[in-house]
Amino acid sequence: MSIPEIIIIVLGMSFLMFLTIGQAKLLYRRHFKSYKPDILNYLEEKKLTLLDILYVRKEDWKESPFAKPSETKFSFLAITINGTVVKWNDKKYRIIETKENKSIWLEIDTTYFKKTKLTFKNQKKSRNKLKNIIINQVTDKCPACGYRISKSDNKCPDCGLNFN
């Protein structure tokens, strides 16, 4: 083999490794990475406390600050690398519930060879309906948040749940 052939083979192998590493990073960010540290940092800046991270249900889109994605997608930029179909761009949505009874929508936008973009937007109405629940029997822990309460408490000091 001559030197130009070796250079072409090395460049080709390097390009394939670059694509494979890029695909592995993309699949990790789309399917396995937890964005909880980023969410906690955002909530800390806004002086809010995390209650739960929820998947978006069909009925949640009615009050969404984001446009609902289309049910069917058509793209010329679907690539098959190492037997796996990879779309160039993918968006996922989550709802973040806070103890302050606020709902914040999170859009996770992953694009091939780019850093993941997280977009936070406030929802008008909270999906958490705990403020309107009245409970007749109380134990030593709040059923909503697990905060220690006494039997004389009429309201949870942590989450605001009413007891009667």
C-alpha positions, 0 to 999 in steps of 0.5 A: 500500500502506498502512502496516499492509500493509507492516508485515505483509509485513515481519514475514512476511519476517522470520519466514521469514528467521528460520526459514531461518537457523535451518534453515541452522544446524541443517543445518550442526550436524547434517551439516557441523560437526566436534565435534573441538575439543569432543572434544579439550577433553573429553579434555584435561580427563580427561588422555587422548589422542585416537587416533580418532573412529569411527562406531558399528557395529551390534555396538557397541550391545551394550556401549553406555552409551546406549540403542540408538535405534529403527530406525523413527521416527515424529514429528508434528514433522517440518517442511518448510522450503524443500523440506527435511524437518527433524526437530525433534530428532536424535541421532547417536553416535560412539565416541572411541578414546584412546591409553590404550585407553579408549572413550568414547561421544559422543551429539550431540543437535541440536534446532531453535533450541537449542544442540547438546548433547554427552554423553560416557560411558565404555564398559566395553570398548575397541573397540581391540584393539591390546593383544592383537596380537603382531607378528613383524617390526618396522620403524622405526615402530609399525604402530599409532600411527606412533611411532618405535621401534628394532629392539630395542624389544619394546613400543611406548612410546607405545601399548603394542603388543607386538613379538616 
